[in-house]
Amino acid sequence: MADNIKNVRVLPCAESKYIKPYRMHYQQNGVQKTWDYTNVHDSVVIMIFNVTRKVFVLVKQFRPAVYVSIVEVQDGSIDTDKYPGIRGITYELCAGIVDKKISLEEIAREEVLDETGYDVPLETLEKVSSYRSGVGTTGSLQTMFYVEVTDDMRTSQGGGLVDEGEMIDVIEIPLQESKQFIFDQTKSKPVGLMFAFMWFFEMKAKQFE
């Protein structure tokens, strides 16, 4: 199970292929200032709506950063009996980092297939918007897409790439339960997911009533 977390150790990050911390010194309106930030990859997220059964297709996974932010760390370790891994489970849109020299649509298509098992034609991906996420810490650009799928388009169970250590559960949220879901504070979710649902209610929902 994705939330079966044991033997946690929290250590300083000496180097990473995903993030690079920096400190910026600058002058603003005559005042000398300093700001710490992290350089990370841009990303894509995809809102998937299954029109066969009128359900949203989301992913659920363990996020260490979420887990560590809400549990107690003592001497670099975490008591996983007291703080089970479910504390770090999040509900998200299908997503991936931009780390290949291909179009954003192609990256989005690959992520949909790898994470959820749906094989979507490239031309069916609709760009919603691009926006900055983590403006206080990263400033990275995230691009959101929307795609409609059918049950017949699912060619595998998804779950992410095992060789990259991904452990992803695919979940479905029925349309009639979606508004309750996005305001359910017991389920951790990023703000981008909430924006995606609000966009759907404004732009798409009427055709499925």
MARTORLO-76832 format. One record per atom (N, C-alpha, C): x negated, y, z; atom name; residue number from 1. Coordinates in pm, 1 decimal. Example, Ala and Ser with C-alpha at 12.3 -4.5 7.8 and 13.67 -1.06 7.14 Angstrom:
<rs>
         x         y         z  atomo  num
   -1319.0    -569.0     780.0      N    1
   -1230.0    -450.0     780.0     CA    1
   -1320.0    -330.0     780.0      C    1
   -1285.0    -225.0     708.0      N    2
   -1367.0    -106.0     714.0     CA    2
   -1290.0       3.0     787.0      C    2
</rs>
This chain:
<rs>
         x         y         z  atomo  num
     -83.4    -119.4       0.0      N    1
       0.0       0.0       0.0     CA    1
     -87.3     125.0       0.0      C    1
     -39.9     229.7     -65.5      N    2
    -118.4     352.4     -78.9     CA    2
    -141.5     421.9      54.6      C    2
     -55.7     396.4     155.0      N    3
     -71.5     465.0     282.5     CA    3
    -141.0     378.3     388.6      C    3
    -199.6     267.2     346.4      N    4
    -273.2     180.7     439.4     CA    4
    -415.2     233.8     454.4      C    4
    -430.7     335.9     539.2      N    5
    -557.4     406.1     553.6     CA    5
    -624.6     365.2     684.4      C    5
    -752.2     325.2     675.5      N    6
    -828.9     284.8     792.5     CA    6
    -971.6     337.9     781.8      C    6
   -1043.5     333.2     894.6      N    7
   -1187.1     364.6     899.1     CA    7
   -1220.1     498.5     833.4      C    7
   -1152.0     604.2     876.3      N    8
   -1172.1     737.5     818.7     CA    8
   -1294.6     804.2     881.2      C    8
   -1380.1     862.9     796.6      N    9
   -1492.3     945.3     842.5     CA    9
   -1488.3    1076.9     766.0      C    9
   -1506.1    1186.5     834.7      N   10
   -1505.3    1318.5     773.7     CA   10
   -1646.3    1376.6     783.9      C   10
   -1708.5    1401.6     667.3      N   11
   -1847.0    1446.7     661.3     CA   11
   -1858.4    1570.7     574.0      C   11
   -1964.8    1647.8     589.4      N   12
   -1987.9    1760.4     497.5     CA   12
   -2005.0    1709.6     354.9      C   12
   -1960.3    1787.8     258.3      N   13
   -1970.2    1748.7     117.2     CA   13
   -2095.6    1813.7      57.5      C   13
   -2199.0    1733.3      37.8      N   14
   -2325.4    1785.8     -14.4     CA   14
   -2317.5    1816.5    -162.4      C   14
   -2248.3    1731.4    -238.5      N   15
   -2231.8    1754.3    -381.2     CA   15
   -2108.9    1679.2    -431.1      C   15
   -2053.4    1727.1    -541.3      N   16
   -1931.8    1666.7    -595.9     CA   16
   -1922.9    1696.8    -744.5      C   16
   -1869.4    1601.3    -819.8      N   17
   -1846.7    1626.3    -962.2     CA   17
   -1712.5    1695.6    -986.6      C   17
   -1634.1    1714.2    -880.6      N   18
   -1502.3    1774.7    -894.9     CA   18
   -1495.1    1917.2    -841.7      C   18
   -1569.0    1949.3    -736.6      N   19
   -1561.4    2082.8    -678.2     CA   19
   -1701.0    2138.1    -651.9      C   19
   -1713.0    2271.3    -660.1      N   20
   -1838.5    2339.0    -630.3     CA   20
   -1806.9    2466.2    -550.1      C   20
   -1853.4    2472.7    -424.3      N   21
   -1826.7    2591.4    -342.2     CA   21
   -1924.5    2705.1    -373.6      C   21
   -1873.9    2827.9    -369.7      N   22
   -1956.1    2946.4    -394.2     CA   22
   -1918.2    3055.2    -294.6      C   22
   -2008.9    3152.2    -278.8      N   23
   -1980.2    3271.7    -199.8     CA   23
   -2004.6    3393.4    -287.4      C   23
   -1903.5    3477.0    -300.6      N   24
   -1912.2    3596.2    -385.0     CA   24
   -1925.7    3720.7    -297.9      C   24
   -2030.2    3801.8    -324.1      N   25
   -2048.0    3930.7    -258.9     CA   25
   -2009.4    4038.9    -359.3      C   25
   -1927.9    4133.3    -317.7      N   26
   -1884.0    4237.1    -410.4     CA   26
   -1843.0    4362.9    -335.1      C   26
   -1827.2    4468.6    -410.5      N   27
   -1783.2    4594.9    -352.6     CA   27
   -1646.1    4629.8    -408.5      C   27
   -1552.3    4658.9    -320.5      N   28
   -1416.3    4693.2    -360.8     CA   28
   -1378.4    4828.9    -301.5      C   28
   -1357.7    4923.5    -389.8      N   29
   -1320.6    5057.8    -347.1     CA   29
   -1418.0    5112.8    -242.1      C   29
   -1547.0    5086.7    -268.0      N   30
   -1650.4    5137.9    -179.8     CA   30
   -1678.2    5055.2     -56.5      C   30
   -1604.0    4945.4     -37.0      N   31
   -1621.4    4859.9      80.4     CA   31
   -1691.4    4731.0      39.7      C   31
   -1800.2    4696.5     108.0      N   32
   -1871.6    4573.3      79.4     CA   32
   -1794.4    4454.8     135.7      C   32
   -1772.4    4353.0      52.7      N   33
   -1691.0    4239.2      94.4     CA   33
   -1755.5    4107.6      52.6      C   33
   -1710.4    3999.7     115.6      N   34
   -1757.2    3864.5      85.2     CA   34
   -1636.8    3771.4      77.7      C   34
   -1640.2    3679.6     -19.8      N   35
   -1529.8    3583.2     -31.8     CA   35
   -1585.2    3447.2     -72.7      C   35
   -1539.7    3343.6      -3.2      N   36
   -1579.8    3207.2     -37.6     CA   36
   -1471.7    3144.0    -124.0      C   36
   -1514.0    3075.5    -227.9      N   37
   -1418.3    3009.7    -316.8     CA   37
   -1477.8    2880.1    -370.3      C   37
   -1394.0    2800.8    -434.1      N   38
   -1435.9    2672.7    -488.7     CA   38
   -1402.9    2666.9    -636.7      C   38
   -1500.0    2629.4    -716.5      N   39
   -1478.5    2613.1    -859.9     CA   39
   -1431.6    2470.4    -886.8      C   39
   -1314.3    2457.9    -948.7      N   40
   -1258.0    2325.4    -977.8     CA   40
   -1209.0    2321.1   -1122.5      C   40
   -1175.9    2201.9   -1168.6      N   41
   -1122.8    2185.8   -1303.5     CA   41
    -983.0    2246.6   -1313.6      C   41
    -948.6    2296.8   -1431.5      N   42
    -809.5    2329.1   -1460.2     CA   42
    -730.3    2198.5   -1468.1      C   42
    -598.6    2208.2   -1476.5      N   43
    -518.0    2085.9   -1472.7     CA   43
    -390.2    2099.8   -1553.7      C   43
    -327.5    1985.8   -1576.9      N   44
    -194.4    1981.4   -1639.0     CA   44
    -101.3    1905.4   -1546.2      C   44
      26.2    1943.6   -1546.3      N   45
     130.5    1869.0   -1476.0     CA   45
     246.9    1849.2   -1571.7      C   45
     317.1    1738.4   -1554.8      N   46
     424.2    1706.4   -1648.2     CA   46
     550.9    1668.4   -1571.8      C   46
     658.3    1742.1   -1596.4      N   47
     788.9    1705.9   -1543.0     CA   47
     852.1    1607.0   -1639.5      C   47
     883.5    1487.8   -1589.5      N   48
     938.7    1380.5   -1672.0     CA   48
    1083.2    1355.2   -1631.5      C   48
    1172.6    1360.5   -1729.6      N   49
    1313.7    1334.2   -1702.1     CA   49
    1360.2    1218.1   -1788.9      C   49
    1404.0    1111.5   -1723.5      N   50
    1454.9     994.4   -1793.6     CA   50
    1602.9    1016.9   -1826.4      C   50
    1631.7    1034.6   -1955.7      N   51
    1768.5    1067.0   -1996.7     CA   51
    1858.2     944.1   -1999.1      C   51
    1798.8     824.8   -1998.6      N   52
    1879.0     703.0   -1996.9     CA   52
    1960.5     693.6   -1869.5      C   52
    1894.4     722.8   -1757.0      N   53
    1961.2     709.1   -1626.7     CA   53
    1969.0     840.1   -1549.5      C   53
    1929.5     950.6   -1614.3      N   54
    1934.0    1083.1   -1552.5     CA   54
    1860.3    1085.8   -1418.2      C   54
    1732.4    1049.5   -1426.6      N   55
    1647.0    1052.2   -1307.8     CA   55
    1516.1    1123.0   -1341.4      C   55
    1459.0    1191.3   -1243.1      N   56
    1326.8    1249.6   -1257.2     CA   56
    1223.4    1143.9   -1221.3      C   56
    1118.3    1138.0   -1297.6      N   57
    1011.8    1041.8   -1272.3     CA   57
     895.5    1115.9   -1207.5      C   57
     868.3    1083.1   -1081.7      N   58
     762.0    1146.8   -1005.7     CA   58
     658.5    1042.7    -964.0      C   58
     550.5    1090.7    -906.4      N   59
     449.7    1000.5    -852.1     CA   59
     431.7    1029.9    -703.8      C   59
     394.7     926.1    -631.7      N   60
     371.7     937.7    -488.3     CA   60
     234.2     880.3    -459.2      C   60
     151.5     955.3    -386.1      N   61
      16.4     906.9    -359.4     CA   61
     -40.4     968.1    -232.2      C   61
    -148.4     908.2    -182.9      N   62
    -216.1     957.6     -63.6     CA   62
    -312.3    1068.4    -103.0      C   62
    -301.2    1181.9     -32.9      N   63
    -388.3    1296.5     -58.3     CA   63
    -471.6    1325.7      66.6      C   63
    -601.7    1296.2      63.1      N   64
    -686.6    1319.5     180.7     CA   64
    -681.4    1461.7     233.5      C   64
    -678.5    1561.8     144.5      N   65
    -677.8    1700.8     190.2     CA   65
    -552.5    1731.9     270.5      C   65
    -439.0    1676.6     229.2      N   66
    -313.9    1695.6     303.7     CA   66
    -322.2    1623.7     437.3      C   66
    -371.5    1501.9     433.6      N   67
    -383.5    1420.1     555.5     CA   67
    -468.9    1489.8     660.9      C   67
    -588.0    1534.0     621.0      N   68
    -680.9    1594.8     716.2     CA   68
    -626.1    1726.9     771.1      C   68
    -544.3    1796.1     691.2      N   69
    -493.5    1926.1     734.7     CA   69
    -388.0    1914.9     844.2      C   69
    -329.9    1796.0     862.8      N   70
    -221.1    1783.9     959.5     CA   70
    -249.7    1683.8    1070.5      C   70
    -370.6    1626.7    1072.2      N   71
    -406.4    1532.8    1179.1     CA   71
    -523.7    1590.2    1257.5      C   71
    -560.3    1522.5    1363.1      N   72
    -670.4    1568.1    1448.8     CA   72
    -797.8    1492.1    1415.9      C   72
    -904.5    1567.2    1387.5      N   73
   -1034.7    1508.8    1360.1     CA   73
   -1122.8    1525.2    1482.1      C   73
   -1175.3    1414.8    1534.0      N   74
   -1262.9    1419.8    1650.7     CA   74
   -1395.6    1352.8    1618.2      C   74
   -1502.3    1431.3    1628.1      N   75
   -1636.4    1379.9    1600.4     CA   75
   -1644.9    1313.0    1463.6      C   75
   -1578.3    1373.0    1366.1      N   76
   -1586.0    1323.5    1229.2     CA   76
   -1502.2    1201.4    1199.5      C   76
   -1413.3    1164.7    1289.4      N   77
   -1328.6    1047.4    1265.2     CA   77
   -1183.7    1077.8    1300.9      C   77
   -1094.8     991.8    1253.1      N   78
    -950.5    1009.0    1275.4     CA   78
    -892.8     877.7    1325.3      C   78
    -814.6     883.9    1429.4      N   79
    -747.3     766.8    1484.1     CA   79
    -628.3     733.4    1393.9      C   79
    -644.6     633.8    1307.0      N   80
    -539.2     601.9    1209.7     CA   80
    -421.1     526.9    1272.4      C   80
    -438.2     478.5    1394.3      N   81
    -322.6     421.3    1464.6     CA   81
    -231.6     533.2    1512.9      C   81
    -293.7     640.8    1559.5      N   82
    -217.8     757.2    1604.6     CA   82
    -167.8     838.4    1486.7      C   82
    -249.7     846.9    1381.9      N   83
    -215.3     924.2    1262.7     CA   83
    -216.8     832.6    1140.5      C   83
    -108.4     760.6    1114.7      N   84
    -104.5     667.5    1000.9     CA   84
    -114.5     740.5     867.4      C   84
    -156.0     665.9     766.5      N   85
    -178.0     722.9     634.2     CA   85
     -56.9     787.1     571.0      C   85
      61.6     749.3     616.0      N   86
     183.7     807.3     557.9     CA   86
     188.5     958.5     577.5      C   86
     112.7    1008.6     675.1      N   87
     106.8    1153.6     697.4     CA   87
      49.1    1226.1     574.8      C   87
     -31.2    1156.1     496.5      N   88
     -95.2    1218.7     380.6     CA   88
     -31.7    1184.3     247.4      C   88
      86.3    1123.0     248.8      N   89
     155.3    1087.6     124.3     CA   89
     229.0    1210.2      70.3      C   89
     211.4    1235.9     -57.6      N   90
     279.0    1348.5    -121.8     CA   90
     362.0    1301.9    -240.7      C   90
     464.4    1379.9    -272.0      N   91
     549.0    1358.3    -388.6     CA   91
     511.6    1464.8    -490.9      C   91
     476.5    1423.4    -611.5      N   92
     422.0    1516.4    -708.4     CA   92
     473.8    1489.1    -849.0      C   92
     451.6    1586.4    -936.6      N   93
     466.7    1562.4   -1079.0     CA   93
     347.1    1482.0   -1126.0      C   93
     364.4    1408.8   -1232.4      N   94
     251.6    1344.9   -1299.8     CA   94
     151.4    1454.8   -1336.1      C   94
      22.4    1428.8   -1316.0      N   95
     -75.8    1535.7   -1336.3     CA   95
    -213.9    1479.8   -1363.3      C   95
    -302.5    1568.4   -1409.9      N   96
    -441.1    1529.8   -1432.8     CA   96
    -527.7    1651.3   -1456.0      C   96
    -657.8    1634.4   -1433.8      N   97
    -749.7    1746.0   -1454.3     CA   97
    -787.8    1757.6   -1602.0      C   97
    -827.0    1877.3   -1640.7      N   98
    -871.1    1903.5   -1777.9     CA   98
   -1023.0    1884.3   -1781.4      C   98
   -1065.0    1765.0   -1818.9      N   99
   -1207.4    1732.7   -1821.1     CA   99
   -1249.8    1665.4   -1951.9      C   99
   -1165.6    1681.6   -2055.8      N  100
   -1196.4    1621.9   -2186.1     CA  100
   -1181.1    1727.9   -2293.8      C  100
   -1254.8    1713.3   -2402.4      N  101
   -1247.7    1809.2   -2512.1     CA  101
   -1138.9    1768.0   -2611.4      C  101
   -1017.1    1761.1   -2558.6      N  102
    -898.6    1734.7   -2639.7     CA  102
    -792.4    1835.4   -2597.0      C  102
    -683.0    1842.1   -2670.1      N  103
    -580.2    1941.0   -2638.2     CA  103
    -513.2    1910.2   -2504.5      C  103
    -451.7    2013.4   -2445.9      N  104
    -378.8    1993.9   -2320.9     CA  104
    -264.2    1895.0   -2339.0      C  104
    -201.3    1899.4   -2456.0      N  105
     -91.7    1805.6   -2484.3     CA  105
    -142.3    1661.6   -2485.3      C  105
    -261.3    1640.4   -2541.3      N  106
    -317.0    1505.0   -2544.6     CA  106
    -352.5    1456.9   -2404.7      C  106
    -406.9    1546.1   -2322.4      N  107
    -436.6    1509.4   -2183.7     CA  107
    -307.4    1476.3   -2110.0      C  107
    -205.0    1557.5   -2130.0      N  108
     -75.9    1533.7   -2065.0     CA  108
     -17.8    1398.9   -2106.6      C  108
     -24.7    1368.4   -2235.5      N  109
      28.2    1240.9   -2285.2     CA  109
     -44.3    1122.6   -2220.0      C  109
    -176.0    1131.8   -2209.8      N  110
    -254.0    1024.8   -2147.5     CA  110
    -215.4    1006.1   -2001.0      C  110
    -195.4    1117.3   -1930.0      N  111
    -160.6    1108.4   -1788.8     CA  111
     -22.4    1045.7   -1768.7      C  111
      72.3    1081.9   -1853.7      N  112
     205.9    1023.0   -1844.5     CA  112
     198.1     871.6   -1861.8      C  112
     120.4     826.0   -1959.2      N  113
     107.1     682.6   -1984.0     CA  113
      35.9     612.7   -1869.0      C  113
     -76.7     670.0   -1823.9      N  114
    -155.9     606.0   -1719.0     CA  114
     -81.9     601.1   -1585.7      C  114
     -15.9     710.3   -1550.2      N  115
      44.5     719.2   -1417.7     CA  115
     184.7     661.1   -1409.8      C  115
     263.3     675.7   -1516.9      N  116
     403.2     632.6   -1509.4     CA  116
     440.0     521.5   -1606.5      C  116
     354.0     494.2   -1705.2      N  117
     381.6     386.9   -1799.4     CA  117
     465.6     423.6   -1918.8      C  117
     505.4     551.3   -1932.1      N  118
     585.7     594.8   -2046.7     CA  118
     494.6     639.6   -2161.0      C  118
     519.8     588.0   -2278.3      N  119
     443.1     624.7   -2398.0     CA  119
     523.4     730.1   -2473.7      C  119
     483.7     855.9   -2458.3      N  120
     561.8     964.6   -2515.9     CA  120
     493.9    1019.8   -2640.8      C  120
     569.2    1047.1   -2747.2      N  121
     511.8    1111.9   -2865.8     CA  121
     458.6    1250.0   -2829.8      C  121
     345.6    1284.1   -2886.2      N  122
     279.9    1410.2   -2854.2     CA  122
     371.2    1530.2   -2877.2      C  122
     448.5    1525.3   -2986.0      N  123
     530.0    1639.9   -3023.4     CA  123
     651.1    1660.7   -2931.4      C  123
     680.0    1566.4   -2843.2      N  124
     794.3    1581.7   -2752.4     CA  124
     757.7    1655.3   -2624.3      C  124
     630.5    1680.0   -2604.2      N  125
     587.3    1752.8   -2485.1     CA  125
     615.0    1902.0   -2503.9      C  125
     695.1    1957.0   -2417.5      N  126
     732.8    2099.3   -2424.4     CA  126
     656.2    2178.1   -2318.6      C  126
     580.9    2278.2   -2361.5      N  127
     508.3    2359.5   -2264.8     CA  127
     605.6    2450.3   -2190.9      C  127
     596.3    2450.0   -2058.9      N  128
     680.9    2534.4   -1975.8     CA  128
     610.6    2666.7   -1946.8      C  128
     491.2    2657.2   -1889.1      N  129
     416.2    2778.0   -1855.2     CA  129
     278.6    2740.1   -1802.7      C  129
     190.7    2838.3   -1798.8      N  130
      61.4    2824.6   -1731.6     CA  130
      55.0    2927.0   -1619.9      C  130
      -8.3    2890.8   -1509.7      N  131
     -13.4    2978.8   -1393.7     CA  131
    -136.4    2943.8   -1310.6      C  131
    -172.8    3034.6   -1222.0      N  132
    -288.8    3013.5   -1136.1     CA  132
    -245.9    2945.6   -1006.8      C  132
    -319.1    2843.3    -968.5      N  133
    -291.5    2775.7    -841.9     CA  133
    -409.2    2796.5    -747.6      C  133
    -382.5    2791.8    -618.1      N  134
    -487.9    2811.4    -520.2     CA  134
    -559.7    2943.8    -535.3      C  134
    -484.2    3053.8    -549.0      N  135
    -545.8    3182.4    -582.2     CA  135
    -642.3    3232.0    -474.7      C  135
    -629.8    3183.4    -352.6      N  136
    -721.9    3225.5    -248.1     CA  136
    -846.5    3140.9    -238.2      C  136
    -842.8    3023.2    -301.6      N  137
    -955.9    2931.2    -286.3     CA  137
   -1015.3    2882.1    -417.5      C  137
    -933.4    2868.8    -522.8      N  138
    -986.4    2813.8    -648.2     CA  138
    -958.6    2901.0    -770.2      C  138
    -836.7    2952.9    -781.8      N  139
    -800.4    3032.8    -899.0     CA  139
    -790.2    2953.2   -1026.8      C  139
    -779.1    2821.6   -1017.2      N  140
    -775.4    2737.2   -1136.6     CA  140
    -642.9    2753.6   -1212.2      C  140
    -648.6    2723.0   -1341.0      N  141
    -531.5    2735.8   -1426.8     CA  141
    -460.8    2601.7   -1439.1      C  141
    -330.9    2601.6   -1413.9      N  142
    -251.3    2480.2   -1429.1     CA  142
    -145.7    2504.7   -1536.0      C  142
    -132.3    2409.4   -1627.6      N  143
     -33.6    2419.2   -1735.1     CA  143
      71.9    2311.6   -1716.5      C  143
     198.4    2354.5   -1718.1      N  144
     308.6    2261.8   -1695.9     CA  144
     378.7    2227.4   -1827.0      C  144
     408.0    2098.7   -1842.7      N  145
     483.7    2049.2   -1956.7     CA  145
     610.7    1980.7   -1908.3      C  145
     706.5    1970.3   -1998.9      N  146
     830.5    1896.9   -1973.1     CA  146
     849.3    1796.3   -2084.7      C  146
     891.5    1674.9   -2048.7      N  147
     917.1    1574.3   -2151.1     CA  147
    1034.5    1486.4   -2108.2      C  147
    1117.1    1450.9   -2205.1      N  148
    1228.9    1359.9   -2180.3     CA  148
    1191.6    1220.4   -2230.2      C  148
    1225.8    1119.8   -2151.3      N  149
    1193.1     982.3   -2185.7     CA  149
    1318.1     896.0   -2176.0      C  149
    1307.9     775.2   -2230.5      N  150
    1414.0     675.2   -2217.9     CA  150
    1352.3     549.2   -2158.8      C  150
    1437.2     460.0   -2111.9      N  151
    1386.9     334.1   -2057.2     CA  151
    1305.6     256.5   -2161.1      C  151
    1342.7     266.2   -2287.8      N  152
    1274.0     192.8   -2392.8     CA  152
    1130.8     240.7   -2415.9      C  152
    1099.7     359.9   -2368.5      N  153
     966.7     416.6   -2389.6     CA  153
     865.9     370.9   -2285.0      C  153
     912.1     297.6   -2186.0      N  154
     819.9     253.9   -2081.0     CA  154
     751.8     123.7   -2122.5      C  154
     620.4     130.8   -2136.7      N  155
     543.0      16.0   -2185.2     CA  155
     462.6     -52.7   -2076.2      C  155
     454.0       7.8   -1957.4      N  156
     382.6     -53.6   -1845.3     CA  156
     436.9       3.3   -1715.5      C  156
     386.8     -49.0   -1603.7      N  157
     432.5      -2.5   -1472.7     CA  157
     361.2     123.9   -1427.1      C  157
     258.4     165.7   -1501.1      N  158
     183.8     284.8   -1460.4     CA  158
     101.9     257.1   -1336.0      C  158
      91.2     357.1   -1250.5      N  159
      15.9     339.1   -1127.1     CA  159
    -122.2     400.4   -1127.3      C  159
    -163.3     456.9   -1241.5      N  160
    -295.0     518.9   -1248.0     CA  160
    -403.4     423.1   -1292.5      C  160
    -525.0     475.1   -1303.6      N  161
    -638.6     397.1   -1349.7     CA  161
    -709.2     332.5   -1231.3      C  161
    -705.3     199.7   -1227.2      N  162
    -765.1     125.5   -1116.3     CA  162
    -914.8     149.9   -1108.4      C  162
    -981.3     158.0   -1225.0      N  163
   -1126.8     175.9   -1224.3     CA  163
   -1168.4     314.3   -1174.7      C  163
   -1073.6     405.7   -1162.3      N  164
   -1101.3     537.7   -1105.6     CA  164
   -1048.9     549.2    -962.3      C  164
   -1003.7     434.8    -909.0      N  165
    -959.2     431.8    -770.0     CA  165
    -819.9     486.5    -745.3      C  165
    -742.8     506.1    -852.4      N  166
    -608.6     562.0    -834.0     CA  166
    -511.3     457.3    -779.9      C  166
    -433.1     496.8    -681.8      N  167
    -326.5     413.2    -626.7     CA  167
    -200.1     496.7    -623.6      C  167
    -120.7     486.5    -728.0      N  168
      -5.8     574.1    -747.7     CA  168
     123.3     492.2    -753.5      C  168
     222.5     535.3    -677.6      N  169
     354.7     474.8    -684.5     CA  169
     444.1     562.4    -771.4      C  169
     516.2     502.5    -862.9      N  170
     610.8     574.8    -946.9     CA  170
     746.7     571.0    -878.8      C  170
     806.3     688.0    -860.1      N  171
     937.3     694.0    -795.4     CA  171
    1034.5     771.2    -883.9      C  171
    1161.6     750.9    -859.0      N  172
    1265.6     818.5    -936.1     CA  172
    1359.4     894.7    -842.6      C  172
    1392.2    1017.3    -881.2      N  173
    1485.6    1100.0    -805.9     CA  173
    1607.1    1126.0    -894.5      C  173
    1723.8    1073.0    -859.1      N  174
    1843.9    1098.2    -939.8     CA  174
    1874.5    1247.0    -948.6      C  174
    1924.6    1289.6   -1062.7      N  175
    1956.2    1430.3   -1084.5     CA  175
    2045.8    1485.6    -974.9      C  175
    2147.2    1408.5    -934.5      N  176
    2242.6    1459.3    -835.7     CA  176
    2182.1    1472.7    -696.0      C  176
    2065.2    1413.8    -673.0      N  177
    1999.0    1423.3    -543.3     CA  177
    1879.3    1517.7    -545.3      C  177
    1851.4    1576.4    -660.4      N  178
    1725.9    1650.1    -677.4     CA  178
    1718.3    1779.3    -596.2      C  178
    1828.1    1852.6    -585.1      N  179
    1823.1    1977.1    -507.9     CA  179
    1798.9    1948.7    -360.4      C  179
    1860.7    1845.5    -311.2      N  180
    1837.3    1806.6    -171.7     CA  180
    1691.8    1765.2    -153.0      C  180
    1637.6    1694.9    -253.0      N  181
    1499.6    1647.9    -244.5     CA  181
    1399.5    1762.4    -235.0      C  181
    1414.4    1864.2    -318.3      N  182
    1311.3    1967.9    -321.0     CA  182
    1308.4    2050.3    -192.9      C  182
    1418.4    2052.9    -118.9      N  183
    1420.8    2128.4       6.4     CA  183
    1404.3    2038.6     129.3      C  183
    1375.7    1912.1     105.6      N  184
    1353.9    1818.0     215.7     CA  184
    1211.4    1835.7     268.5      C  184
    1197.7    1900.3     382.0      N  185
    1065.9    1931.3     437.7     CA  185
     995.3    1810.5     496.6      C  185
    1061.7    1697.2     505.2      N  186
     996.7    1576.8     556.0     CA  186
     912.0    1510.5     448.7      C  186
     926.0    1554.6     324.4      N  187
     848.6    1498.5     213.7     CA  187
     751.4    1604.3     162.1      C  187
     622.0    1579.7     180.2      N  188
     521.6    1675.7     135.9     CA  188
     520.7    1684.6     -15.7      C  188
     516.6    1807.4     -65.6      N  189
     516.9    1827.8    -210.0     CA  189
     451.7    1961.7    -242.3      C  189
     383.6    1973.3    -355.7      N  190
     322.1    2100.7    -394.1     CA  190
     426.2    2197.8    -447.3      C  190
     391.8    2326.8    -440.1      N  191
     486.3    2429.5    -482.6     CA  191
     515.8    2419.2    -632.5      C  191
     420.5    2370.2    -711.1      N  192
     443.6    2355.2    -854.8     CA  192
     559.5    2262.6    -885.6      C  192
     577.8    2160.0    -804.1      N  193
     690.8    2068.7    -823.6     CA  193
     822.2    2142.3    -801.8      C  193
     825.4    2226.6    -700.0      N  194
     947.8    2301.2    -672.3     CA  194
     978.8    2399.5    -784.9      C  194
     874.3    2461.4    -838.3      N  195
     893.3    2551.0    -952.7     CA  195
     949.4    2474.7   -1071.8      C  195
     896.7    2354.9   -1096.2      N  196
     942.3    2274.8   -1209.6     CA  196
    1090.9    2241.8   -1198.2      C  196
    1135.2    2205.1   -1079.8      N  197
    1276.2    2173.1   -1061.2     CA  197
    1364.1    2295.8   -1080.8      C  197
    1319.4    2408.1   -1028.3      N  198
    1396.7    2530.9   -1045.8     CA  198
    1407.6    2567.9   -1194.5      C  198
    1297.7    2549.1   -1267.7      N  199
    1298.9    2574.7   -1412.7     CA  199
    1398.8    2481.3   -1480.7      C  199
    1399.0    2354.5   -1442.2      N  200
    1491.2    2257.7   -1501.5     CA  200
    1636.1    2297.7   -1476.1      C  200
    1667.9    2335.3   -1352.5      N  201
    1805.3    2374.9   -1320.7     CA  201
    1849.0    2494.2   -1404.2      C  201
    1755.8    2582.8   -1435.0      N  202
    1788.0    2703.3   -1511.5     CA  202
    1796.7    2676.4   -1661.1      C  202
    1708.3    2589.6   -1712.8      N  203
    1691.6    2575.8   -1857.5     CA  203
    1750.3    2448.4   -1916.9      C  203
    1764.1    2343.2   -1837.7      N  204
    1799.2    2212.1   -1894.9     CA  204
    1922.2    2145.9   -1835.3      C  204
    1951.3    2175.2   -1711.8      N  205
    2048.5    2095.3   -1636.4     CA  205
    2187.7    2089.8   -1700.4      C  205
    2232.2    2198.9   -1761.9      N  206
    2369.0    2204.4   -1813.1     CA  206
    2397.6    2096.6   -1917.0      C  206
    2297.9    2060.7   -1995.6      N  207
    2322.5    1960.8   -2100.3     CA  207
    2338.5    1818.6   -2044.9      C  207
    2308.0    1802.2   -1914.2      N  208
    2320.8    1669.7   -1854.4     CA  208
    2433.4    1661.2   -1752.2      C  208
    2515.1    1764.4   -1748.8      N  209
    2627.8    1763.8   -1654.1     CA  209
    2738.6    1670.6   -1702.6      C  209
</rs>
